[in-house]
Amino acid sequence: MTPLDYDFLRKLLKERSGLDLSADKQYLVESRLVPIARKAGLSGIPELVSRLVKGGAEALTTEVVEAMTTNETFFFRDKIPFDHLRDTILPQLMTSRVTRKTVRIWSAASSTGQEPYSIAMLLKEKAAALAGWRFEIVATDLSQEVLEKSKSGIYSQFEVQRGLPIQLLVKYFAQTGELWQINSELRGMIQHRQFNLLQDFSHLGKFDVIFCRNVLIYFDQDTKINIFERMAKIIEPDGMLMLGAAESVVGITDAFRPVPDRRGLYQVNPTRGGARAPLKVVAAR
């Protein structure tokens, strides 16, 4: 792969997905795109780039972009965000949404579905306290392939062993051979949509909670700022944003501010867009 080939791919990936590859990631590009080239009957990455440069190869372009996105995930990943959802976010929303009793949650860059299904399981475990409430979980990802896996709710033994407590596995999954499928009730709680974070958010509607974890680390500063600004417009005034352990709004945007003593949890900045009530941390019952 020549430097010109790599520069072309870097620009393509940034334009199509926001992925900002550093100059030393050629090995990663080669490892993921050589199989794509071979599958298309091409000799290697130089011929792959030539095909993309010519245009008219939208399906191939989509394969290239999806191959380069990282889909590492597992159930209840990092644990703390789900503790925040159970102990801080839900009690707060049950107080502030008591008249409408509806909550919308967006799992952005949801990959193969472990995050939205973890949210669904958490909600089911609190079913008695949430009786009469309606929860809508929207799971989006750039890759249609990972969304299809998420829709199926089928996972390998290795995947269900990563972060999923055994009691939840037995309660919510059925085993077929070496595979496990999450039950139809939980699958029905998730709305799957193919969506690029570089696109307009407005048609997604308003959300009470946004999980956007471990994806912004792959974007450059300007792209992060743009995404935070657009998220602030579609989250309710007292809604909450959950980021990954290595991500923060601090030093990037004032659209959100950290919730005190809740690592990774943010709320819309009350000094922007008119007065908004600050989050009052409600102890879990």
Number of C-alpha atoms within 10 A of each C-alpha: 14 10 10 11 17 20 14 14 21 20 14 18 21 18 12 17 19 22 23 18 21 9 10 8 11 18 10 11 19 16 12 15 20 18 15 19 22 13 10 12 11 15 12 17 22 17 15 22 18 11 16 18 15 8 10 10 11 10 8 17 20 15 15 22 19 21 17 17 19 13 17 8 17 20 20 22 17 12 10 16 24 18 14 18 19 20 16 20 25 20 18 21 19 17 11 12 15 11 8 10 16 15 19 18 23 24 25 23 27 28 27 27 29 23 24 30 24 20 24 20 19 17 18 15 13 12 12 9 12 15 9 10 14 13 16 15 23 20 27 24 23 23 23 18 14 19 22 16 14 24 17 16 20 22 21 13 13 10 16 21 14 14 16 16 12 10 8 14 16 12 11 16 19 14 15 9 8 9 15 20 18 22 15 12 11 19 19 11 18 23 15 21 17 15 18 17 21 16 11 11 16 11 7 12 10 21 23 20 25 24 22 18 22 18 21 24 15 18 17 14 14 9 18 19 18 14 19 18 15 18 22 23 17 18 22 16 21 19 23 27 27 24 21 20 14 11 15 20 17 11 6 14 17 17 22 24 19 19 18 12 8 15 16 21 26 23 22 27 21 18 14 12 12 8 10 13 11 14 18 12 15 14 11 12 7
